[in-house]
Amino acid sequence: MLASAIMVDPAEKARQLEEENARLRSERDRLVEENARLASENALLRQKVEELSRQLFGRSAEQVDATELAKAVEESREPDASPPPPFVAEAMDVETPTAEEREKGKGHGRRPLPTDLPRDTAVHALSGAALRCPICGLERECFGEEVTEVADYVPGSIRVKVHKRLKYRCVPCQGEVVCASLPPMPIEKGRPGAGLLAFVVNGKYGDHLPLNRLAAILGRDGVDISRSTLCDWVDETAFLLRPIVAEMARSMKQGPVIGADETGVLVLDKKAKGGTRKGRMWAYRGAPGEVVFKHTATKATYEKDGPAEFLAGYRGKLQADAANVFDALYKSGDIVEVGCMAHCRRKFYKAKDAFPREAGWALAAIRSLYRIEAEARQKGLTADQRRALRQEKAKPIVDGFFAWLHGLAPTVPPRTLLATAVGYALNQEAALKRYLDDGRLSIDNNDVERALRQVAVGRNAWLFAGSAKGAEVGATLYSLVVSCRELGIDPWAYLRDVIDRVSTHPASRVAELTPRGWKAARAAGAGAPAAADSS
């Protein structure tokens, strides 16, 4: 009786075992799913670590060897590999500039020293026994010379320009005394001349020297000027030159294309956590040599004092990255978005280690587009000719590239670098294709990025702006220094001349004092006396 009482019903036992098996299967499925999720997250974290490591320790250049791209194409031709998309073949068919064409215009070897540099000549002659011929014993005669030029350096110097104003009076009646007037000074009641102010401005915003280092340099030349005094001079100079930058901005907005980008700048702020806040320095570029910088206080104010304010009233094309701060500008239709192929390429470059074949195909296509642009530059094509070349050679590659991306997108693992690259390209498809239809447009926004590099390099030296006003002063002076460099103008020569003239120059002719106007005036021989004259 007891044995029968403790026996378990076989049906109940089977049911319990089935429930346990179902529970274990469910647990196994959950663990498999969890493992897959963790593996995916681990892969993403590895990608982020590799990307951060590359940014910290790797080279900043995003160059890809042509052999890497060729390898990606060749591997895709293996029997068990998927064939390359048609646009890859079209890309590989684009003519590559020859080595002779690539090197044309590049100097090799030792370059001769400029002929306009002052020269001190030393003559070295033989004398005594060295003049005697060892064969016949007669004295050798001089018949020529060997000339060797050696570049030397003489430290800069401060010159004092003395203004003597003669005073006059009537001797018989001892009447009122009159005195000759002082010519206009760059800084009212200040002692710096235009050349010294140009040196300080170009030193800080052109050569990235903080003011304390410039004070030390001047101190070695025998002039003791405090950092605070230099800071006041920079502020006053920026105020003096602000109308010129305003004219550059006005002229830029009359053109058909503007490029824009931004970089972060730390600004001292006692009210902010940590004593600093992160502002933004925006760069806008119109025609070559027309770059204007603007500072915005914080990210929260972008829409009111960022691109929306600067580009108010502008009708044309805006070339920028896909930052959402620009989105509101395109809604009215007055401003047309133009994409940046360099930003698109950067996404695929980051994905090339994890997805070498797909990223390699994309990089090969984009590389071919840049080779077409290089061909246009080498031939010196006009805007219309450049458009025709793009329609003939670049458009088939671009169309094939985006057709391939549309087919690739559903197969790419989500949240990977390749998914990011494909998503960016497809979201920007219309904007990235616009350069094909307008020869005035560039394939990318790299000119603006190069302009911003001046701020990025300087930021490593001066670290932060002392105030919002200081950042605005920097924006004004960066605008002039960077524009001069784009035009191949010596910033010191330009600043020295313009600082000397701006206070007496007619406001209606302020365009003549912009870097472009200043260079054009000198090319036409209609400018003021040479700025290099420091007398």
C-alpha positions in Angstrom: 0.0 0.0 0.0 2.8 2.4 0.9 4.7 1.6 -2.3 1.7 2.3 -4.4 1.0 5.5 -2.6 4.4 7.0 -3.4 4.5 6.0 -7.0 4.3 8.9 -9.5 1.9 8.8 -12.4 3.9 8.2 -15.6 1.8 10.8 -17.5 2.4 13.4 -14.8 6.2 12.6 -14.9 6.2 13.0 -18.7 4.4 16.3 -18.4 6.9 17.6 -15.8 9.8 16.5 -18.0 8.3 18.2 -21.0 7.8 21.5 -19.0 11.4 21.3 -17.8 12.7 20.7 -21.3 10.7 23.6 -22.6 12.1 25.8 -19.8 15.6 24.8 -20.7 15.0 25.3 -24.4 13.7 28.8 -23.6 16.6 29.5 -21.4 19.0 28.3 -24.1 17.3 30.5 -26.7 17.6 33.4 -24.3 21.2 32.8 -23.7 21.9 32.4 -27.4 20.1 35.7 -28.1 22.0 37.3 -25.1 25.3 36.0 -26.4 24.6 37.4 -29.9 23.7 40.7 -28.4 26.8 40.8 -26.3 28.9 39.7 -29.3 27.4 42.6 -31.3 28.0 45.1 -28.6 31.6 43.8 -28.1 32.2 44.2 -31.9 30.9 47.8 -31.7 33.0 48.5 -28.7 36.1 47.1 -30.5 35.3 49.4 -33.4 35.1 52.4 -31.1 38.3 51.5 -29.4 40.1 51.0 -32.7 38.7 54.4 -33.9 39.7 56.2 -30.7 43.2 54.6 -30.9 43.6 55.7 -34.5 42.6 59.2 -33.5 45.0 59.3 -30.6 48.0 57.3 -32.0 47.4 56.8 -35.7 48.2 59.1 -38.6 45.6 61.8 -39.2 45.8 61.5 -43.0 43.0 59.3 -44.3 45.1 58.0 -47.3 44.5 54.6 -48.8 47.1 53.0 -50.9 46.0 52.2 -54.4 47.2 48.6 -53.9 44.6 48.2 -51.1 41.8 49.2 -53.4 43.1 47.0 -56.2 43.3 44.1 -53.8 39.6 44.6 -52.8 38.6 44.5 -56.5 40.8 41.5 -57.3 39.5 39.5 -54.3 35.9 40.1 -55.5 36.8 38.4 -58.8 37.5 35.0 -57.1 35.0 32.2 -58.0 33.4 32.0 -54.6 33.2 35.8 -54.1 30.3 38.1 -55.1 31.2 40.1 -58.2 32.0 43.8 -57.9 29.2 46.1 -58.8 29.4 47.7 -62.3 30.5 51.1 -61.1 33.7 49.6 -59.9 34.7 48.7 -63.4 33.7 52.2 -64.6 35.8 53.6 -61.8 38.9 51.6 -62.7 38.6 52.7 -66.3 39.1 56.4 -65.4 42.4 57.6 -66.7 45.1 58.0 -64.0 47.3 61.0 -64.3 50.8 60.0 -65.2 53.7 60.4 -62.8 55.0 63.2 -65.0 51.6 65.0 -64.8 51.4 64.5 -61.0 54.9 65.9 -60.5 54.5 68.8 -62.9 54.9 72.0 -61.0 56.5 70.4 -58.0 60.0 71.5 -57.3 62.7 69.0 -56.5 66.1 69.5 -54.9 67.4 72.7 -53.5 65.5 75.7 -54.4 67.3 78.9 -55.3 67.1 81.7 -52.7 64.8 84.6 -53.7 66.5 87.3 -55.8 64.9 90.2 -53.9 66.5 89.3 -50.6 69.3 91.7 -49.5 72.8 90.2 -50.1 76.1 90.7 -48.3 78.9 89.6 -50.5 82.2 88.3 -49.1 85.1 87.7 -51.6 87.5 84.9 -50.8 90.9 85.1 -52.7 94.1 83.1 -52.6 97.3 84.7 -51.6 101.0 83.8 -51.2 102.1 80.3 -52.0 98.6 79.1 -52.9 98.8 81.3 -56.0 102.0 79.6 -57.3 101.6 76.9 -60.0 103.2 73.7 -58.8 104.2 72.9 -62.4 105.9 76.0 -63.7 106.2 78.1 -60.6 104.4 81.2 -62.1 101.6 83.0 -60.3 98.1 81.9 -61.3 95.7 84.5 -62.7 92.0 84.9 -61.7 89.6 84.1 -64.6 86.3 83.6 -62.9 84.5 82.8 -59.7 82.4 80.1 -57.9 79.3 81.6 -56.2 77.7 79.9 -53.1 74.7 81.5 -51.5 74.0 80.7 -47.8 70.8 81.8 -46.1 71.4 83.7 -42.9 69.0 85.3 -40.3 69.1 88.6 -38.6 66.7 89.0 -35.7 63.8 91.4 -36.1 64.2 94.8 -34.7 62.0 97.6 -33.3 62.4 101.0 -34.9 61.2 104.2 -33.3 59.5 106.6 -35.6 59.8 110.1 -34.2 57.2 112.7 -35.1 58.4 116.2 -34.6 55.6 118.8 -34.8 56.9 122.3 -35.2 55.3 125.0 -33.1 54.8 128.6 -34.2 53.9 131.9 -32.5 53.9 135.5 -33.4 56.9 137.1 -31.7 55.8 140.8 -31.7 52.4 140.2 -30.2 53.1 136.9 -28.3 49.7 135.6 -29.7 48.3 132.2 -29.9 50.7 129.3 -30.4 49.9 126.9 -33.2 51.4 123.5 -33.8 51.5 121.1 -36.8 49.0 118.3 -36.4 49.9 114.7 -35.7 49.1 112.3 -38.5 46.3 109.7 -37.7 47.6 107.0 -35.4 46.2 103.4 -35.5 45.4 103.6 -31.8 44.5 107.0 -30.5 47.0 108.2 -27.9 48.8 104.9 -28.3 52.5 104.3 -29.2 52.4 101.3 -31.5 52.9 101.8 -35.2 51.1 99.9 -37.9 54.1 97.6 -38.5 54.2 96.6 -34.8 50.5 96.0 -34.6 50.7 93.8 -37.8 53.5 91.9 -36.2 51.5 91.1 -33.0 48.3 90.2 -34.9 50.1 88.0 -37.4 52.2 86.4 -34.6 49.1 85.4 -32.6 46.6 84.5 -35.4 49.0 83.5 -38.2 51.9 81.9 -36.3 49.9 80.7 -33.3 52.0 82.5 -30.7 50.2 83.4 -27.4 50.7 87.0 -26.3 53.0 86.1 -23.4 55.4 84.6 -26.0 55.2 87.6 -28.2 55.9 89.8 -25.2 59.0 87.7 -24.5 60.1 88.0 -28.2 59.8 91.8 -28.0 61.6 91.8 -24.7 64.6 90.2 -26.4 64.6 93.0 -28.9 64.8 95.5 -26.0 61.2 96.6 -25.7 59.4 95.7 -22.5 55.6 95.5 -23.3 53.3 93.7 -21.0 50.9 91.0 -22.1 47.9 93.1 -21.0 49.1 95.9 -23.2 49.4 93.6 -26.2 45.9 92.3 -25.5 44.5 95.9 -25.6 46.4 96.5 -28.9 44.8 93.4 -30.4 41.3 94.4 -29.3 41.8 97.9 -30.7 43.1 96.6 -34.0 40.2 94.2 -34.4 37.8 97.1 -33.8 39.6 99.1 -36.5 39.4 96.3 -39.1 35.9 95.1 -38.3 34.3 97.1 -41.2 36.6 95.3 -43.7 35.4 91.9 -42.5 31.8 93.1 -42.6 32.3 94.0 -46.3 33.8 90.6 -46.9 30.7 89.0 -45.5 28.4 91.2 -47.5 30.3 90.4 -50.7 30.3 86.7 -50.0 26.5 86.6 -49.7 26.2 88.1 -53.2 28.0 85.1 -54.6 26.4 81.8 -55.8 28.1 79.4 -53.4 29.1 79.5 -49.7 30.9 76.8 -47.8 30.5 76.4 -44.0 31.9 74.4 -41.1 32.7 74.8 -37.5 35.1 73.8 -34.7 35.0 74.0 -30.9 36.7 76.7 -28.9 37.0 76.9 -25.1 36.0 80.2 -23.6 36.7 81.3 -20.0 33.5 81.8 -18.1 33.4 82.0 -14.3 29.7 81.1 -14.3 30.2 77.9 -16.1 31.1 74.6 -14.5 34.9 74.2 -14.5 35.4 77.8 -15.4 35.1 77.3 -19.1 32.4 76.7 -21.7 32.6 75.4 -25.2 31.8 77.9 -27.9 32.0 77.4 -31.6 34.1 79.1 -34.3 32.3 79.0 -37.7 34.1 79.5 -41.0 32.3 80.7 -44.1 34.0 80.7 -47.5 32.8 82.3 -50.7 35.2 83.0 -53.6 38.9 82.1 -53.1 40.4 84.5 -50.6 37.1 85.4 -49.0 36.9 83.6 -45.6 34.9 85.0 -42.7 34.9 83.6 -39.2 32.1 84.0 -36.6 32.0 83.0 -33.0 28.9 81.6 -31.3 28.5 81.4 -27.6 27.0 77.9 -27.0 25.4 75.1 -28.8 22.0 76.2 -27.5 22.3 79.4 -29.4 23.3 78.1 -32.8 19.9 78.8 -34.4 19.8 82.4 -33.4 23.5 83.5 -33.7 24.9 80.8 -35.9 24.4 80.1 -39.6 20.8 81.3 -39.6 22.0 84.8 -38.5 25.0 85.0 -40.8 23.2 83.7 -43.9 20.0 85.7 -43.4 18.9 87.0 -46.8 21.3 84.7 -48.7 20.0 83.0 -51.8 22.2 80.4 -53.3 24.0 77.1 -52.5 25.4 76.1 -49.2 28.1 73.4 -49.1 28.4 71.8 -45.7 28.4 68.5 -43.8 25.1 66.9 -42.7 24.9 68.7 -39.3 21.3 69.2 -38.3 22.0 72.8 -37.5 21.8 73.6 -41.2 18.5 71.7 -41.8 16.3 74.7 -41.0 18.1 76.8 -43.6 16.9 74.5 -46.5 13.2 74.6 -45.7 12.4 77.9 -47.5 14.1 76.8 -50.7 16.2 79.9 -50.9 19.3 78.0 -49.8 20.1 74.7 -51.6 22.1 72.0 -49.8 25.3 70.8 -51.4 27.0 67.7 -49.9 30.6 67.0 -49.1 32.1 63.9 -50.7 35.1 64.1 -48.3 32.7 63.5 -45.3 31.1 60.6 -47.1 34.5 59.1 -47.9 35.6 59.5 -44.2 32.7 57.2 -43.1 33.8 54.4 -45.4 37.5 54.9 -44.5 36.6 54.2 -40.9 34.8 51.0 -41.9 37.5 49.6 -44.2 39.2 47.5 -41.5 35.9 45.7 -40.4 34.5 45.6 -44.0 37.5 45.7 -46.3 35.6 44.5 -49.5 32.5 46.8 -49.3 34.4 49.8 -48.0 37.2 49.1 -50.5 34.7 49.3 -53.4 33.2 52.6 -52.1 36.7 54.1 -51.6 37.7 53.0 -55.1 34.6 54.8 -56.6 35.2 58.0 -54.6 38.9 57.9 -55.5 38.0 57.8 -59.2 35.7 60.9 -58.7 38.6 62.8 -57.2 40.9 61.8 -60.1 38.3 63.3 -62.5 38.5 66.5 -60.4 42.3 66.5 -60.6 42.0 66.1 -64.4 39.8 69.2 -64.5 42.3 71.2 -62.5 45.3 70.1 -64.6 43.5 71.2 -67.7 42.4 74.5 -66.2 38.8 74.0 -67.3 36.1 76.6 -67.0 33.0 76.0 -64.9 31.0 74.9 -68.0 33.8 72.6 -69.2 34.1 71.1 -65.7 30.4 70.4 -65.7 30.6 68.7 -69.1 33.5 66.5 -67.9 31.6 65.5 -64.8 28.5 64.6 -66.8 30.6 62.5 -69.1 32.9 60.7 -66.7 31.7 61.2 -63.1 27.9 60.8 -63.4 27.9 57.1 -64.5 30.1 56.3 -61.5 28.0 58.3 -59.1 24.7 56.8 -60.3 26.2 53.2 -60.1 27.6 53.9 -56.7 24.3 54.9 -55.2 22.3 52.2 -57.0 24.7 49.7 -55.3 24.3 51.4 -51.9 20.5 51.0 -52.1 20.9 47.3 -52.7 23.6 46.9 -50.0 21.8 48.8 -47.3 19.3 46.0 -46.3 22.2 43.5 -45.9 24.5 45.5 -43.7 24.6 44.6 -40.0 23.0 47.4 -38.0 25.0 49.7 -35.7 28.2 49.0 -37.5 30.6 51.5 -39.1 29.6 50.3 -42.5 25.9 50.8 -41.7 26.8 54.4 -40.6 28.7 55.0 -43.8 25.9 53.6 -46.0 23.2 55.5 -44.1 25.1 58.8 -44.3 25.6 58.4 -48.1 22.0 57.5 -48.8 20.6 60.3 -46.6 22.9 62.8 -48.4 22.3 61.3 -51.9 20.7 64.3 -53.5 23.1 66.8 -51.9 26.1 64.7 -52.9 25.0 64.5 -56.5 24.5 68.3 -56.9 28.1 69.1 -57.8 27.6 67.1 -61.0 25.2 69.7 -62.4 27.2 72.9 -61.6 30.8 73.4 -62.5 31.1 76.2 -59.9 30.7 73.8 -57.1 33.4 71.7 -55.5 33.2 68.0 -54.9 33.8 68.6 -51.2 34.1 71.2 -48.5 37.8 70.8 -47.8 38.6 74.4 -48.5 36.6 75.4 -45.5 38.1 72.7 -43.4 41.6 73.9 -44.3 40.6 77.4 -43.2 39.4 76.0 -39.9 42.7 74.2 -39.4 44.2 77.6 -38.7 42.0 77.8 -35.6 42.6 74.2 -34.6 46.4 74.5 -34.8 46.4 77.7 -32.8 44.1 76.3 -30.2 46.8 73.9 -29.2 49.0 76.9 -28.3 46.6 79.4 -26.7 44.2 76.7 -25.4 41.2 79.0 -24.8 39.8 82.5 -25.4 39.8 84.8 -22.4 36.2 85.9 -23.0 33.4 86.0 -25.5 34.8 89.3 -26.7 38.2 87.8 -27.1 36.7 85.0 -29.3 34.9 87.6 -31.4 38.2 89.5 -31.8 39.9 86.3 -32.9 37.2 85.7 -35.5 37.7 89.1 -37.0 41.5 88.8 -37.2 41.4 85.1 -38.4 39.2 86.2 -41.2 41.9 88.6 -42.6 44.9 86.4 -41.9 43.4 83.2 -43.4 42.1 85.1 -46.5 45.5 86.6 -47.1 47.1 83.1 -46.9 44.6 81.8 -49.5 45.6 84.6 -51.9 49.3 84.1 -51.3 49.6 87.5 -49.6 52.0 88.1 -46.8 49.6 88.8 -43.9 52.1 91.2 -42.2 52.5 93.3 -45.4 48.7 93.5 -45.8 47.9 94.3 -42.2 50.7 96.9 -41.9 49.4 98.8 -44.9 45.7 98.5 -44.1 46.0 99.4 -40.4 47.9 102.5 -41.5 45.2 103.5 -44.0 41.8 102.3 -42.7 41.1 105.2 -40.4 41.3 107.7 -43.3 40.0 105.5 -46.1 36.5 106.4 -47.5 33.9 104.1 -46.2 32.3 103.8 -49.6 35.5 102.2 -50.9 36.1 99.8 -48.1 36.1 96.9 -50.6 39.5 98.1 -51.7 40.9 97.2 -48.3 39.7 93.6 -48.3 42.5 91.1 -49.1 41.0 90.4 -52.6 40.7 94.2 -53.3 44.1 94.9 -51.8 45.8 92.3 -54.0 43.9 93.4 -57.1 44.9 97.0 -56.5 48.6 96.1 -56.4 48.3 93.9 -59.4 46.9 96.9 -61.3 49.5 99.2 -59.8 46.8 101.4 -58.2 47.6 100.7 -54.6 49.3 102.8 -51.9 53.0 102.8 -51.4 54.5 99.4 -50.8 53.6 98.0 -47.4 57.0 96.5 -46.9 58.4 100.0 -46.4 58.9 100.2 -42.7 60.4 103.6 -42.6 
